[in-house]
């Protein structure tokens, strides 16, 4: 899978990029040909936005998550299971 990262109004850390690659790469087994993953991190009205778009065989798969704390969001746009209340 080929990855393209984009940051809007923020800088993403290498740890966040590595985490995204590790998690999104698990989806690669569902595609017969090589897929392209476009990952965008941005800040919108003081909240963090993570958007993932995967392109394969003419189809687009998309997920996004908006949160106040980027460290609590994983690469698939779902909140971590071990959330502390």
Order of alpha helices (4+ residues) and beta strands (2+ residues): beta-alpha-beta-beta-beta
